Amino acid sequence: MYALIAGLGTGLSLIVVIGAQNALVLRQGVLRQQVPAIVAICAGSDALLIALGVGGVGAALSAWPAALTAVRWIGAAFLVGYGVLAARRVLRPSALQLGGAASAAIVTCLALTWLNPHVYLDTVLLLGTASTGFGGDRWWFAAGAMAGSVLWFTALGFGARWLSGTFTRPSAWRVLDAAVAVVVTVTGVSLVL
């Protein structure tokens, strides 16, 4: 039971951070668009990556620095690009799109999930490494971390509807986009420095 609770706490401590993925889940939740699909992609991807980390893939990836370097540069470029788009929405209110095609939201969610090197660092490497301290109970630790991901994305995606009153004003979206622009651009730049 201790491994399960430790996994839940560790998983939540890594995932409850403002970033591009959480901002997208929040945006889609406020708009009440594609929320089940977005939540499923985020939580399902985390579960898969946590399982890979606990299963030992993190150690294998650490032995292949070229793969980590490639993911870091691709992820950095994507995050900076996403930050530029968020900044554009702040600077040009006419660029604000409060809706969008379902396919665009899903493709963006997949990209924010799978092209973000921090996802691999958090789920595969950090959680994978932390699980080794639980020996035979490492899969209980993984289950706790996976549960944390499901709880967080479900609460964020479906709970965001309560913020819809705040986000009826374009200025609220601009503040959110400004925060996203800063966080993802700094994250992207820090990956290459």
ABEGO torsion letter per residue (X at the ends): XAAAAAAAAAAAAAABBBBAAAAAAAAAAAAGBGAAAAAAAAAAAAAAAAAAAAAGAAAAAAABAAAAAAAAAAAAAAAAAAAAAAAAAAABAAABBABEBAAAAAAAAAAAAAABAAAAAAAAAAAAAAAAAAEAAAAAAAAAAAAAAAAAAAAAAAAAAAAAAAAABAAAAAAAAAAAAAAAAAAAAAAAX
